[in-house]
Amino acid sequence: MNTNEETAVLTLLERQAPQSFEELMTLSGLSASQVLLVVDRLSREGSVVLRKSGPDYFVALESSL
């Protein structure tokens, strides 16, 4: 079961991925801690993956790789 925050992040990633944490915060209206918790939960269940590019991390749907 997805929370409202998870649904918001997944919807954004379905529209365009990858997204940085900053982009996810801006587009979703969630706080930094909310985005971190959501991405952590989704990555643990295998729905999203994190990729490092330079100093930043980007989030993408597992199915988009």
Gaussian input, Z-matrix of N, CA and C with variables (Angstrom, degrees):
# hf/3-21g

backbone

0 1
 N
 C     1     B1
 C     2     B2     1     A1
 N     3     B3     2     A2     1     D1
 C     4     B4     3     A3     2     D2
 C     5     B5     4     A4     3     D3
 N     6     B6     5     A5     4     D4
 C     7     B7     6     A6     5     D5
 C     8     B8     7     A7     6     D6
 N     9     B9     8     A8     7     D7
 C    10    B10     9     A9     8     D8
 C    11    B11    10    A10     9     D9
 N    12    B12    11    A11    10    D10
 C    13    B13    12    A12    11    D11
 C    14    B14    13    A13    12    D12
 N    15    B15    14    A14    13    D13
 C    16    B16    15    A15    14    D14
 C    17    B17    16    A16    15    D15
 N    18    B18    17    A17    16    D16
 C    19    B19    18    A18    17    D17
 C    20    B20    19    A19    18    D18
 N    21    B21    20    A20    19    D19
 C    22    B22    21    A21    20    D20
 C    23    B23    22    A22    21    D21
 N    24    B24    23    A23    22    D22
 C    25    B25    24    A24    23    D23
 C    26    B26    25    A25    24    D24
 N    27    B27    26    A26    25    D25
 C    28    B28    27    A27    26    D26
 C    29    B29    28    A28    27    D27
 N    30    B30    29    A29    28    D28
 C    31    B31    30    A30    29    D29
 C    32    B32    31    A31    30    D30
 N    33    B33    32    A32    31    D31
 C    34    B34    33    A33    32    D32
 C    35    B35    34    A34    33    D33
 N    36    B36    35    A35    34    D34
 C    37    B37    36    A36    35    D35
 C    38    B38    37    A37    36    D36
 N    39    B39    38    A38    37    D37
 C    40    B40    39    A39    38    D38
 C    41    B41    40    A40    39    D39
 N    42    B42    41    A41    40    D40
 C    43    B43    42    A42    41    D41
 C    44    B44    43    A43    42    D42
 N    45    B45    44    A44    43    D43
 C    46    B46    45    A45    44    D44
 C    47    B47    46    A46    45    D45
 N    48    B48    47    A47    46    D46
 C    49    B49    48    A48    47    D47
 C    50    B50    49    A49    48    D48
 N    51    B51    50    A50    49    D49
 C    52    B52    51    A51    50    D50
 C    53    B53    52    A52    51    D51
 N    54    B54    53    A53    52    D52
 C    55    B55    54    A54    53    D53
 C    56    B56    55    A55    54    D54
 N    57    B57    56    A56    55    D55
 C    58    B58    57    A57    56    D56
 C    59    B59    58    A58    57    D57
 N    60    B60    59    A59    58    D58
 C    61    B61    60    A60    59    D59
 C    62    B62    61    A61    60    D60
 N    63    B63    62    A62    61    D61
 C    64    B64    63    A63    62    D62
 C    65    B65    64    A64    63    D63
 N    66    B66    65    A65    64    D64
 C    67    B67    66    A66    65    D65
 C    68    B68    67    A67    66    D66
 N    69    B69    68    A68    67    D67
 C    70    B70    69    A69    68    D68
 C    71    B71    70    A70    69    D69
 N    72    B72    71    A71    70    D70
 C    73    B73    72    A72    71    D71
 C    74    B74    73    A73    72    D72
 N    75    B75    74    A74    73    D73
 C    76    B76    75    A75    74    D74
 C    77    B77    76    A76    75    D75
 N    78    B78    77    A77    76    D76
 C    79    B79    78    A78    77    D77
 C    80    B80    79    A79    78    D78
 N    81    B81    80    A80    79    D79
 C    82    B82    81    A81    80    D80
 C    83    B83    82    A82    81    D81
 N    84    B84    83    A83    82    D82
 C    85    B85    84    A84    83    D83
 C    86    B86    85    A85    84    D84
 N    87    B87    86    A86    85    D85
 C    88    B88    87    A87    86    D86
 C    89    B89    88    A88    87    D87
 N    90    B90    89    A89    88    D88
 C    91    B91    90    A90    89    D89
 C    92    B92    91    A91    90    D90
 N    93    B93    92    A92    91    D91
 C    94    B94    93    A93    92    D92
 C    95    B95    94    A94    93    D93
 N    96    B96    95    A95    94    D94
 C    97    B97    96    A96    95    D95
 C    98    B98    97    A97    96    D96
 N    99    B99    98    A98    97    D97
 C   100   B100    99    A99    98    D98
 C   101   B101   100   A100    99    D99
 N   102   B102   101   A101   100   D100
 C   103   B103   102   A102   101   D101
 C   104   B104   103   A103   102   D102
 N   105   B105   104   A104   103   D103
 C   106   B106   105   A105   104   D104
 C   107   B107   106   A106   105   D105
 N   108   B108   107   A107   106   D106
 C   109   B109   108   A108   107   D107
 C   110   B110   109   A109   108   D108
 N   111   B111   110   A110   109   D109
 C   112   B112   111   A111   110   D110
 C   113   B113   112   A112   111   D111
 N   114   B114   113   A113   112   D112
 C   115   B115   114   A114   113   D113
 C   116   B116   115   A115   114   D114
 N   117   B117   116   A116   115   D115
 C   118   B118   117   A117   116   D116
 C   119   B119   118   A118   117   D117
 N   120   B120   119   A119   118   D118
 C   121   B121   120   A120   119   D119
 C   122   B122   121   A121   120   D120
 N   123   B123   122   A122   121   D121
 C   124   B124   123   A123   122   D122
 C   125   B125   124   A124   123   D123
 N   126   B126   125   A125   124   D124
 C   127   B127   126   A126   125   D125
 C   128   B128   127   A127   126   D126
 N   129   B129   128   A128   127   D127
 C   130   B130   129   A129   128   D128
 C   131   B131   130   A130   129   D129
 N   132   B132   131   A131   130   D130
 C   133   B133   132   A132   131   D131
 C   134   B134   133   A133   132   D132
 N   135   B135   134   A134   133   D133
 C   136   B136   135   A135   134   D134
 C   137   B137   136   A136   135   D135
 N   138   B138   137   A137   136   D136
 C   139   B139   138   A138   137   D137
 C   140   B140   139   A139   138   D138
 N   141   B141   140   A140   139   D139
 C   142   B142   141   A141   140   D140
 C   143   B143   142   A142   141   D141
 N   144   B144   143   A143   142   D142
 C   145   B145   144   A144   143   D143
 C   146   B146   145   A145   144   D144
 N   147   B147   146   A146   145   D145
 C   148   B148   147   A147   146   D146
 C   149   B149   148   A148   147   D147
 N   150   B150   149   A149   148   D148
 C   151   B151   150   A150   149   D149
 C   152   B152   151   A151   150   D150
 N   153   B153   152   A152   151   D151
 C   154   B154   153   A153   152   D152
 C   155   B155   154   A154   153   D153
 N   156   B156   155   A155   154   D154
 C   157   B157   156   A156   155   D155
 C   158   B158   157   A157   156   D156
 N   159   B159   158   A158   157   D157
 C   160   B160   159   A159   158   D158
 C   161   B161   160   A160   159   D159
 N   162   B162   161   A161   160   D160
 C   163   B163   162   A162   161   D161
 C   164   B164   163   A163   162   D162
 N   165   B165   164   A164   163   D163
 C   166   B166   165   A165   164   D164
 C   167   B167   166   A166   165   D165
 N   168   B168   167   A167   166   D166
 C   169   B169   168   A168   167   D167
 C   170   B170   169   A169   168   D168
 N   171   B171   170   A170   169   D169
 C   172   B172   171   A171   170   D170
 C   173   B173   172   A172   171   D171
 N   174   B174   173   A173   172   D172
 C   175   B175   174   A174   173   D173
 C   176   B176   175   A175   174   D174
 N   177   B177   176   A176   175   D175
 C   178   B178   177   A177   176   D176
 C   179   B179   178   A178   177   D177
 N   180   B180   179   A179   178   D178
 C   181   B181   180   A180   179   D179
 C   182   B182   181   A181   180   D180
 N   183   B183   182   A182   181   D181
 C   184   B184   183   A183   182   D182
 C   185   B185   184   A184   183   D183
 N   186   B186   185   A185   184   D184
 C   187   B187   186   A186   185   D185
 C   188   B188   187   A187   186   D186
 N   189   B189   188   A188   187   D187
 C   190   B190   189   A189   188   D188
 C   191   B191   190   A190   189   D189
 N   192   B192   191   A191   190   D190
 C   193   B193   192   A192   191   D191
 C   194   B194   193   A193   192   D192

   B1=1.4502
   B2=1.5229
   B3=1.3159
   B4=1.4540
   B5=1.5205
   B6=1.3331
   B7=1.4549
   B8=1.5269
   B9=1.3189
   B10=1.4678
   B11=1.5238
   B12=1.3409
   B13=1.4583
   B14=1.5279
   B15=1.3255
   B16=1.4623
   B17=1.5199
   B18=1.3122
   B19=1.4620
   B20=1.5184
   B21=1.3315
   B22=1.4656
   B23=1.5271
   B24=1.3291
   B25=1.4656
   B26=1.5253
   B27=1.3137
   B28=1.4663
   B29=1.5230
   B30=1.3185
   B31=1.4558
   B32=1.5218
   B33=1.3287
   B34=1.4586
   B35=1.5209
   B36=1.3196
   B37=1.4640
   B38=1.5270
   B39=1.3220
   B40=1.4692
   B41=1.5212
   B42=1.3148
   B43=1.4678
   B44=1.5179
   B45=1.3438
   B46=1.4598
   B47=1.5175
   B48=1.2985
   B49=1.4553
   B50=1.5166
   B51=1.2775
   B52=1.4609
   B53=1.5338
   B54=1.3028
   B55=1.4597
   B56=1.5240
   B57=1.3186
   B58=1.4611
   B59=1.5298
   B60=1.3272
   B61=1.4602
   B62=1.5324
   B63=1.3306
   B64=1.4625
   B65=1.5237
   B66=1.3239
   B67=1.4636
   B68=1.5210
   B69=1.3309
   B70=1.4691
   B71=1.5276
   B72=1.3237
   B73=1.4619
   B74=1.5243
   B75=1.3203
   B76=1.4607
   B77=1.5282
   B78=1.3183
   B79=1.4667
   B80=1.5251
   B81=1.3353
   B82=1.4597
   B83=1.5238
   B84=1.3309
   B85=1.4641
   B86=1.5149
   B87=1.3293
   B88=1.4649
   B89=1.5185
   B90=1.3226
   B91=1.4607
   B92=1.5240
   B93=1.3193
   B94=1.4685
   B95=1.5183
   B96=1.3223
   B97=1.4678
   B98=1.5216
   B99=1.3296
   B100=1.4649
   B101=1.5234
   B102=1.3297
   B103=1.4629
   B104=1.5191
   B105=1.3241
   B106=1.4662
   B107=1.5226
   B108=1.3167
   B109=1.4664
   B110=1.5305
   B111=1.3208
   B112=1.4664
   B113=1.5229
   B114=1.3317
   B115=1.4624
   B116=1.5272
   B117=1.3136
   B118=1.4665
   B119=1.5280
   B120=1.3329
   B121=1.4725
   B122=1.5197
   B123=1.3228
   B124=1.4590
   B125=1.5265
   B126=1.3126
   B127=1.4671
   B128=1.5199
   B129=1.3202
   B130=1.4743
   B131=1.5276
   B132=1.3373
   B133=1.4716
   B134=1.5300
   B135=1.3340
   B136=1.4531
   B137=1.5143
   B138=1.3233
   B139=1.4668
   B140=1.5194
   B141=1.3276
   B142=1.4619
   B143=1.5245
   B144=1.3252
   B145=1.4633
   B146=1.5180
   B147=1.3199
   B148=1.4607
   B149=1.5126
   B150=1.3081
   B151=1.4626
   B152=1.5205
   B153=1.3191
   B154=1.4535
   B155=1.5179
   B156=1.3267
   B157=1.4539
   B158=1.5187
   B159=1.3116
   B160=1.4568
   B161=1.5156
   B162=1.3221
   B163=1.4729
   B164=1.5305
   B165=1.3256
   B166=1.4627
   B167=1.5238
   B168=1.3246
   B169=1.4612
   B170=1.5141
   B171=1.3228
   B172=1.4559
   B173=1.5191
   B174=1.3215
   B175=1.4586
   B176=1.5218
   B177=1.3183
   B178=1.4592
   B179=1.5262
   B180=1.3153
   B181=1.4470
   B182=1.5394
   B183=1.2952
   B184=1.4694
   B185=1.5166
   B186=1.3080
   B187=1.4548
   B188=1.5281
   B189=1.3371
   B190=1.4646
   B191=1.5151
   B192=1.3243
   B193=1.4689
   B194=1.4886
   A1=108.96
   A2=116.81
   A3=121.67
   A4=110.83
   A5=115.69
   A6=120.74
   A7=108.45
   A8=116.64
   A9=120.73
   A10=110.66
   A11=116.34
   A12=120.67
   A13=110.88
   A14=116.86
   A15=120.54
   A16=110.64
   A17=116.42
   A18=120.59
   A19=110.92
   A20=117.21
   A21=121.03
   A22=111.05
   A23=117.45
   A24=121.67
   A25=110.02
   A26=117.89
   A27=120.69
   A28=111.49
   A29=117.56
   A30=121.48
   A31=110.69
   A32=117.13
   A33=120.49
   A34=111.23
   A35=116.53
   A36=120.39
   A37=111.51
   A38=117.57
   A39=120.37
   A40=110.59
   A41=116.83
   A42=121.48
   A43=111.52
   A44=115.62
   A45=119.61
   A46=109.45
   A47=115.39
   A48=121.00
   A49=107.69
   A50=118.65
   A51=126.96
   A52=112.10
   A53=114.39
   A54=123.11
   A55=108.32
   A56=116.70
   A57=120.52
   A58=108.84
   A59=116.06
   A60=119.80
   A61=110.13
   A62=116.42
   A63=120.09
   A64=111.11
   A65=116.39
   A66=120.03
   A67=110.84
   A68=116.58
   A69=119.72
   A70=111.06
   A71=117.36
   A72=120.57
   A73=110.35
   A74=116.54
   A75=121.27
   A76=111.58
   A77=116.06
   A78=120.16
   A79=113.54
   A80=116.73
   A81=120.07
   A82=113.43
   A83=116.54
   A84=119.90
   A85=112.62
   A86=116.92
   A87=121.11
   A88=110.07
   A89=116.19
   A90=120.99
   A91=109.67
   A92=115.65
   A93=120.83
   A94=110.86
   A95=117.43
   A96=119.86
   A97=111.56
   A98=117.48
   A99=120.27
   A100=110.91
   A101=116.84
   A102=120.39
   A103=109.94
   A104=117.67
   A105=120.34
   A106=111.88
   A107=117.27
   A108=120.79
   A109=111.32
   A110=116.49
   A111=120.44
   A112=110.32
   A113=116.86
   A114=120.41
   A115=110.12
   A116=117.55
   A117=120.77
   A118=110.55
   A119=116.75
   A120=120.36
   A121=111.65
   A122=116.26
   A123=119.97
   A124=112.09
   A125=117.53
   A126=119.47
   A127=110.97
   A128=117.62
   A129=120.72
   A130=111.83
   A131=116.45
   A132=118.88
   A133=111.78
   A134=116.95
   A135=120.79
   A136=115.58
   A137=117.70
   A138=120.69
   A139=112.63
   A140=116.74
   A141=121.31
   A142=109.49
   A143=114.31
   A144=121.05
   A145=108.81
   A146=115.21
   A147=122.26
   A148=108.77
   A149=115.31
   A150=121.67
   A151=108.13
   A152=116.38
   A153=121.05
   A154=108.73
   A155=115.69
   A156=122.40
   A157=107.05
   A158=116.25
   A159=119.98
   A160=109.30
   A161=117.06
   A162=119.21
   A163=113.45
   A164=117.50
   A165=121.46
   A166=112.42
   A167=114.24
   A168=121.96
   A169=108.24
   A170=114.98
   A171=121.37
   A172=109.32
   A173=115.51
   A174=123.02
   A175=108.09
   A176=116.15
   A177=121.32
   A178=109.05
   A179=115.92
   A180=120.64
   A181=108.26
   A182=116.30
   A183=120.74
   A184=109.71
   A185=117.76
   A186=121.52
   A187=113.11
   A188=117.23
   A189=119.61
   A190=112.40
   A191=118.07
   A192=121.00
   A193=111.85
   D1=128.32
   D2=179.30
   D3=-92.84
   D4=141.17
   D5=173.34
   D6=-79.51
   D7=171.29
   D8=177.53
   D9=-59.84
   D10=-38.78
   D11=179.58
   D12=-65.54
   D13=-43.10
   D14=178.48
   D15=-63.34
   D16=-43.02
   D17=178.63
   D18=-61.04
   D19=-41.40
   D20=179.12
   D21=-61.91
   D22=-45.47
   D23=-179.42
   D24=-66.50
   D25=-45.73
   D26=-179.80
   D27=-62.20
   D28=-39.39
   D29=178.69
   D30=-63.09
   D31=-43.26
   D32=177.60
   D33=-62.18
   D34=-41.93
   D35=-178.64
   D36=-70.52
   D37=-30.01
   D38=175.95
   D39=-67.52
   D40=-34.69
   D41=-179.96
   D42=-72.83
   D43=-43.82
   D44=-179.88
   D45=-159.55
   D46=121.68
   D47=178.00
   D48=-137.28
   D49=150.88
   D50=4.49
   D51=-81.54
   D52=163.76
   D53=176.56
   D54=-129.26
   D55=143.95
   D56=174.15
   D57=-79.16
   D58=165.80
   D59=176.59
   D60=-60.41
   D61=-39.95
   D62=179.98
   D63=-63.34
   D64=-42.29
   D65=178.16
   D66=-63.61
   D67=-41.99
   D68=179.03
   D69=-62.93
   D70=-39.40
   D71=178.35
   D72=-64.20
   D73=-47.29
   D74=-177.51
   D75=-64.12
   D76=-48.38
   D77=-175.18
   D78=-72.66
   D79=-32.50
   D80=-176.87
   D81=-90.46
   D82=-22.52
   D83=-175.35
   D84=80.08
   D85=8.52
   D86=179.21
   D87=-85.90
   D88=156.43
   D89=176.73
   D90=-76.73
   D91=167.39
   D92=178.58
   D93=-58.51
   D94=-43.81
   D95=-178.59
   D96=-67.00
   D97=-36.04
   D98=177.49
   D99=-65.05
   D100=-44.64
   D101=179.37
   D102=-63.03
   D103=-44.13
   D104=179.17
   D105=-60.43
   D106=-43.75
   D107=179.83
   D108=-65.74
   D109=-42.76
   D110=-179.76
   D111=-64.05
   D112=-48.00
   D113=-179.16
   D114=-63.49
   D115=-38.31
   D116=177.39
   D117=-60.42
   D118=-49.11
   D119=179.74
   D120=-61.82
   D121=-45.76
   D122=-177.96
   D123=-67.67
   D124=-34.79
   D125=178.73
   D126=-72.19
   D127=-35.44
   D128=177.79
   D129=-65.85
   D130=-32.42
   D131=178.86
   D132=-88.22
   D133=-4.18
   D134=175.72
   D135=87.54
   D136=13.07
   D137=-179.57
   D138=-81.15
   D139=-31.74
   D140=179.98
   D141=-131.52
   D142=160.99
   D143=176.01
   D144=-128.30
   D145=152.66
   D146=176.65
   D147=-106.91
   D148=139.67
   D149=176.81
   D150=-131.28
   D151=134.75
   D152=177.81
   D153=-93.45
   D154=132.86
   D155=176.50
   D156=-136.28
   D157=105.24
   D158=-173.96
   D159=64.31
   D160=-132.93
   D161=-179.32
   D162=-83.86
   D163=-5.92
   D164=-173.26
   D165=-106.83
   D166=155.76
   D167=172.36
   D168=-109.83
   D169=141.43
   D170=177.93
   D171=-121.25
   D172=147.73
   D173=-177.46
   D174=-112.28
   D175=134.28
   D176=177.18
   D177=-138.92
   D178=158.41
   D179=175.33
   D180=-70.02
   D181=140.01
   D182=178.12
   D183=-58.36
   D184=-37.73
   D185=-176.49
   D186=-71.53
   D187=-13.91
   D188=-178.04
   D189=-88.47
   D190=-2.37
   D191=-179.80
   D192=-88.02

